[in-house]
Amino acid sequence: MISALEGAEVTAQVSRSEEPLRAVGRQLARLVGAYGAGGAHGAHGAVGV
C-alpha cells in the first residue's frame, strides 16, 4: 500500500494533478472496505475477535 501511495505522489507531482492521489485513494478505500466486510477475516482466523 505504501508503494502505491508513493507512486501516486510522484505521478501527481510530475503531472501537477491530484487525480493520481484520488485514484489510489479510491482503490485503497475499496481494499479496506472489502477487508472490513469480512473478506479476509476468515482466512486469518480473526472471526469473533
N, C-alpha and C positions, 0 to 999 in steps of 0.2 A: 504494500500500500504506500509505503514511504517513497519508493522509487517512482510510482505513478504520479504522486504529488510533485516530486522534484522535476520530473519530465514535463509536467504540465506547467510548472512555474517557469522553466527555461523557455518553453514554447510561447508562453504568454509574454515574457519579456522581449523575445525576438520579434514576435508578431505585433507587439503593443496592443494586445487584445486580452480581455478577461475570459473569453469563451473557452480556451483550453482548461482553465481552472474550474469553470462552471461545469464543463463536460465531465471532468474527473470527479467532481463533487457529486454529480448525479449518479455516476457509476458506483462510487463508494457508498452512497445512500442506499442504492439497490442492494448492494452486498450486505450492508449492515441490516437492512430490512429483512432480507432473506434469512440471515442468521438469527435475528430476533424472532422470526416467525417459527423457529424450530427446525430450520433447515439443517443445522449442523449439530444440534444438541444431542440427538440420538446417537450419532456417530462417535461422540466423545463421552457418552455416558453421563451427561450433565442433567438429565431429566430429573426433575424433582429437587434440584439444588436451589 
